[in-house]
Amino acid sequence: MSRADAEGSQPPIDLRSDTVTRPSAGMRRAMADAEVGDDVYAEDPSLNRLERRVAELLGHESGLFCPTGSMSNMLGIGVLVPRGKEVLCDAQAHIARAELGGHAAWFGVTMRTWFTPDGVAPVDFLQTLATADAGPYLVSTAAIALENTHNFSGGRVQPIAALQAISEFARGAGIAMHLDGARLWNAHAATGVPLATYGRLFDTVSVCFSKGLGAPVGSMLVGPAGVIDRARVLRKRLGGGMRQAGILAAACDYALDHELPRLAQDHEAAAAFAEAVGTQAPEAIDPAGVQSNIVRLDTGALPAVELVERARGRGVRISAMGTAVARAVTHRDVSTADARRAGTIIGELLVADRH
Ligand SMILES: *Cc1c(COP(=O)(O)O)cnc(C)c1O
């Protein structure tokens, strides 16, 4: 039997995304036992409790449970940005690249982007870009949106000092702040900065339970009570009012208790993966860029889609994010040992292509 066959007979090591995680037995039990009611009538006790818990955790007044992070981003920006005004964000932001134009399609929001490799703009550059009241000839800036950790740059943690400087500028200029915190949990695990310290820098924050926290479904938008009340109306208008959603809330609640404390392990696994790739193919990895559970690979002359196909043949699944950029994401269902093994295989494939 060839080595490829031997590897192929084991279940693949799936590093495409942390969204592939499946609910654990404990989480499924918590879901089965959840106390529920009709959430459109605000009568689901599990969901009401979760909305209060997450708002408080992030230093905010109110929370709104959403089926996806795309929806909670759209609702946050939809309430902060009036029709025809703009949100500023970086060119690789999930809201700009991966939400299919929903902000414009549903809420008339326009977007203007900046580009930096790690998604953080220096505050003095933002000061030249943003104008709260641009008068009758130019688009006025209503909000700035940041992403932490930053997905498409490879899970970069945004430095708290940079976030503070941007928030201070925006507030002084009458511009709202939205955080796409799909993986804010990972930023918190990597830095120890309290979630509320991050949260209070923003008017609205979106977080996901369906990534590294391992819940099957669920995101949350938090913000001031008045803002969240308006977002609740928009959610219903989009058809996002849910009924016995406490079943899902129970999974998210369980995730905060049992999965949030273990996220640092995913970061260790990502570091092990990156090290295994880097010892063979150092030019594919920026070791300083590996800050959380996402590893960005520069595939060089080998097209990323080709690397993805070859890796699949060797029992490792990763994603192509650009012509020469691939991404691997560690999560609860991949051990550090498996991540290292996957890194060795990816390193071999990258090196083999050069000979
Ligand atoms: C996954 C993700 C989201 C939300 O995605 P959904 O699939 O809609 O839940 C938002 N922002 C970032 C950065 C993400 O990685």
The ligand as a Gaussian input file, in Angstrom:
#p B3LYP/6-31G(d) Opt

LIG

0 1
 C      -17.308000      33.620000       9.507000
 C      -17.189000      35.072000       9.565000
 C      -18.315000      35.895000       9.627000
 C      -19.745000      35.381000       9.604000
 O      -19.976000      34.365000       8.750000
 P      -21.362000      33.564000       8.702000
 O      -20.997000      32.372000       7.909000
 O      -22.326000      34.447000       8.039000
 O      -21.752000      33.244000      10.107000
 C      -18.108000      37.256000       9.716000
 N      -16.880000      37.766000       9.751000
 C      -15.775000      37.015000       9.694000
 C      -14.437000      37.653000       9.770000
 C      -15.888000      35.633000       9.591000
 O      -14.784000      34.885000       9.527000

